[in-house]
Amino acid sequence: MSGEKVNIAVFVSGGGTNLQALLDKQKSGVIRSGEIKLVISSSKDAYALKRAEKAGVPGVVVSKKECGSQAEFEKRILAYLKEYNIELIVLAGFMCILSESFTSKYPKRIVNVHPSLIPSFCGKGYYGLKVHEAALAYGVKVTGATVHFVNEVPDGGEIIMQKAVEVSDGDTPETLQKRVMVNAEWIILPQAVEKVSAELLKNK
Ligand code: GAR
């Protein structure tokens, strides 16, 4: 590892509000052991790219569709990670699955934020609004967010942080998603990124 901070890449696919939380918390000093050096988007239309640009962080697009295969998709991502000397990957609303061949190259160096209390409403098919639709359909009274390490099992890696959020009467998937973001995701993702970065720095 080189330098005084851990080099971080954030992977995004859409709006990028979690990326924004990370950028803001880096600015305010909550994240001080790592630095966001690169944003990789799976979609050229992701608003997250504008957030990166505004913050002066390089943003690149790697589209799975244009790559033609999972192997080529991951090969291009790996080339960027090497180019920017990335040491920690943060999946912040990244809607693509990474293969075991990829995740095994970064053991305990990939973290993901998931909008439920794992092991509820997680795994294949549970992403974005679908998670909150499932929570409301089940009728849970408490949900929340989880930050975990990424391994070969979708949403199955070791949990780093969780935060509970109450479901309100009359919630829609959209209102619940917003409450989980504001009260859980945007708080615990930056905290977990700092925790993992500090740990990586210590073991340098
Ligand atoms: C967030 O709620 C994030 O937890 C979720 O997608 C949203 C992305 O929003 N991720 C997943 O469901 C991954 N399984 P954002 O682009 O505004 O950060």
Boltz pocket constraint, residues with backbone or C-beta under 6 A from the ligand:
constraints:
  - pocket:
      binder: B
      contacts: [[A, 12], [A, 13], [A, 14], [A, 15], [A, 16], [A, 17], [A, 18], [A, 19], [A, 48], [A, 92], [A, 93], [A, 94], [A, 95], [A, 113], [A, 114], [A, 115], [A, 126], [A, 127], [A, 128], [A, 131], [A, 177], [A, 181], [A, 185]]
      max_distance: 6.0
